[in-house]
Amino acid sequence: MTEKTRYIIFSLYMLALVIIGLLWPGESLASTWAGFQDIMKVPGVLISDFFSIGGVGATLINSGLVGFIGLGLIYFSKTHFSGPTIAAVFTMAGFGLFGKTPINIWPIILGVGLAAALKKDNFRSVIVVALFGTALGPLVSQVAFGLEWGYIPAVLLGIGTGLILPAMASHVLHNHQGFNLYNVGFTCGIVGIYLTAMLTLAGEDLFLSSVWYSQEQWELGLVFFLYFGLMMVLGLPGWKDTKKLWKLPGTLVTDFVTEEGMPATLFNMGLVGLIGMTYILLVGGEFNGPTLGGVFTMVGFGAFGKHLKNIWPLMAGVYLGAVLSSYSPSAPGPLLAALFGTTLAPVAGNFGPVIGILAGVVHLSVVMISGPFHAGMNLYNNGFAGGLVATVFVGVSRWLNQRPHKKKEEK
């Protein structure tokens, strides 16, 4: 499959979101436009479900536009369209359902681009960090609209934050050795802690949001079962090669497009998406911005590390942890942990399903308390928690597997 064909396929997927949003039943163009404007002006911190804030149509349009921005940057920077960039675009589109907007992501992208320029590097060298770094988009919206500092200070703070992301992302990767797929999410969580501390020191009262949409379930479910199912249809020519992907542990950097080609990757992406959708149904969860955002992220990383065999232990572990605790598996926190917690897929891929299930249980316990650390300004809270969990599991597992060094006998 040629590079041009890849662009066409994924551009059509983003365009489909915009078209579905424009045609969403029961919503006029006027109400959709008003809802879109409302989405642009909210802080967007976790959890801000845009379906509830601006309506379904406006949210889907926002998601498609955010995805198009990612595609445009990849195209105009002449970056190869592969596993990492596919994962970035779908993650951006997913969080366009609950946190990212065309307004709040640009300062972060500009900051990362400026960092590359200062080092006299090509933007291509940092584009993945720039795209994933939009996890801190709510920082811009929160400062501009939540704290009412105005858009100019918010933009400057966003650019300044973007400046340090490439250096930080490269550094923290060593902590978890590629066993947390959302490495930039881990990075943004650490940066978010410092930003939260500084804003608190400045006298600001930061808070977590809790806006959760719970209407029109069957329409959203049907649309996105078809949306992701079509990927499997497009990837049917490579379905046999998908089984080869299942043998890969998925540790960063594992590009499925390079490994087995685009058709097999598409089939895997669609399959991973349907697994996420089915899990939501089985536990009695709701289809809304955050949960569909979780599925979109799973789908994106279906090109870059996630597959059937290395995600199910994490999802099972989160479910088990919820059942054994006071949490309901269908509650927002545990449900999102099961979807986004597949960031730890390489743990199961490398150490086996039993360790994967245990990692899922631990991940749930960590992610349920980690949001306040960065005041919800890091949208990839599961990436932050996943980095903490992966660091411990990888460190302990490798230490246990080390053979003791034998001292040479003195003659």
PyMOL commands that set and color helices and strands:
alter all, ss='L'
color gray80, all
select helices_A, chain A and resi 3-22+29-40+50-54+56-76+83-95+106-118+123-125+127-146+151-176+183-201+217-234+236-245+256-260+262-282+289-303+308-324+332-351+353-374+381-401
alter helices_A, ss='H'
color red, helices_A
deselect
rebuild
show_as cartoon
